[in-house]
Amino acid sequence: MKSAYDILLGPVISERSMEAVDIKKYVFRVTRDANKIEIRQAVETIFGVKVLSVNTINMQGKEKRQGVHVGRRAAWKKAIVRLKPESKTIEFFEGMV
């Protein structure tokens, strides 16, 4: 059984993800084998909020070169979590906007 801290790997901090904080959308990096139900339970457990919806995206690793050698970064999974309107905000993202 995975714990909530094993599922959520960290926040995704970018310009686009920070713009969505106003409408209570938060973006997290999650494990590749996590499903939407596990992600919802993990966010509700860790932050004490109520989740409205979860969208997931499998991100392909970028192709990188070092001289003539071509490789790839690791692929990862991104989860976009939207909170219910009556739910409190996640304090972690407050100082970054």
C-alpha positions as CSV (number, residue, x, y, z in Angstrom):
1,M,0.0,0.0,0.0
2,K,1.4,3.3,-1.1
3,S,1.2,6.3,1.3
4,A,0.0,9.7,0.1
5,Y,3.5,11.0,0.2
6,D,4.7,8.3,-2.1
7,I,2.1,9.3,-4.7
8,L,2.7,13.1,-4.8
9,L,6.3,13.8,-5.8
10,G,6.1,17.6,-5.8
11,P,4.5,20.7,-7.2
12,V,5.0,21.9,-10.8
13,I,6.1,25.5,-10.5
14,S,5.7,27.3,-13.9
15,E,4.1,30.5,-15.1
16,R,1.1,28.6,-16.5
17,S,0.5,26.6,-13.4
18,M,0.7,29.6,-11.2
19,E,-1.9,31.5,-13.2
20,A,-4.4,28.7,-12.5
21,V,-4.0,29.0,-8.7
22,D,-6.6,31.8,-8.8
23,I,-9.3,29.4,-9.9
24,K,-8.1,26.7,-7.4
25,K,-6.2,24.6,-9.9
26,Y,-3.0,23.1,-8.7
27,V,-0.4,21.1,-10.7
28,F,1.6,18.2,-9.2
29,R,4.2,15.7,-10.4
30,V,2.9,12.2,-9.4
31,T,4.2,8.6,-9.8
32,R,3.6,7.1,-13.2
33,D,1.4,4.3,-11.8
34,A,-0.9,6.5,-9.8
35,N,-4.6,6.7,-10.8
36,K,-7.0,9.6,-10.4
37,I,-8.6,8.2,-7.3
38,E,-5.3,7.7,-5.5
39,I,-4.2,11.2,-6.4
40,R,-7.5,12.7,-5.1
41,Q,-7.1,10.8,-1.8
42,A,-3.5,11.9,-1.5
43,V,-4.2,15.6,-2.0
44,E,-7.1,15.5,0.4
45,T,-5.1,13.7,3.1
46,I,-1.9,15.8,2.9
47,F,-3.5,19.3,2.5
48,G,-6.9,18.8,4.2
49,V,-8.9,20.1,1.2
50,K,-11.9,18.9,-0.9
51,V,-11.1,17.9,-4.5
52,L,-13.6,18.6,-7.3
53,S,-11.7,16.9,-10.2
54,V,-8.4,15.4,-11.2
55,N,-6.9,15.4,-14.7
56,T,-3.8,13.5,-15.6
57,I,-1.3,13.8,-18.4
58,N,1.6,11.5,-19.3
59,M,4.5,13.8,-20.2
60,Q,7.2,12.5,-22.6
61,G,10.8,13.1,-21.6
62,K,12.6,15.7,-23.7
63,E,15.3,14.6,-26.1
64,K,18.7,15.8,-25.1
65,R,22.1,15.7,-26.9
66,Q,25.6,15.7,-25.7
67,G,27.8,16.0,-28.8
68,V,26.8,13.2,-31.1
69,H,25.1,11.1,-28.4
70,V,21.4,11.4,-28.2
71,G,19.3,10.5,-25.2
72,R,16.1,11.2,-23.4
73,R,15.1,12.5,-20.0
74,A,12.7,10.3,-18.1
75,A,9.0,10.4,-18.8
76,W,6.7,11.6,-16.0
77,K,3.1,12.1,-15.0
78,K,1.4,15.4,-14.3
79,A,-1.8,15.8,-12.3
80,I,-4.0,18.9,-12.5
81,V,-6.2,19.0,-9.3
82,R,-9.2,21.4,-9.1
83,L,-10.6,22.1,-5.6
84,K,-14.2,22.7,-4.7
85,P,-15.3,26.3,-4.4
86,E,-16.0,26.1,-0.7
87,S,-12.6,24.4,0.0
88,K,-9.7,26.3,1.5
89,T,-6.7,27.0,-0.6
90,I,-3.3,25.1,-0.4
91,E,-1.0,27.4,1.6
92,F,2.1,26.0,-0.1
93,F,1.3,27.9,-3.4
94,E,0.2,31.2,-1.7
95,G,3.7,32.9,-1.6
96,M,4.5,32.0,-5.2
97,V,1.8,33.9,-7.0
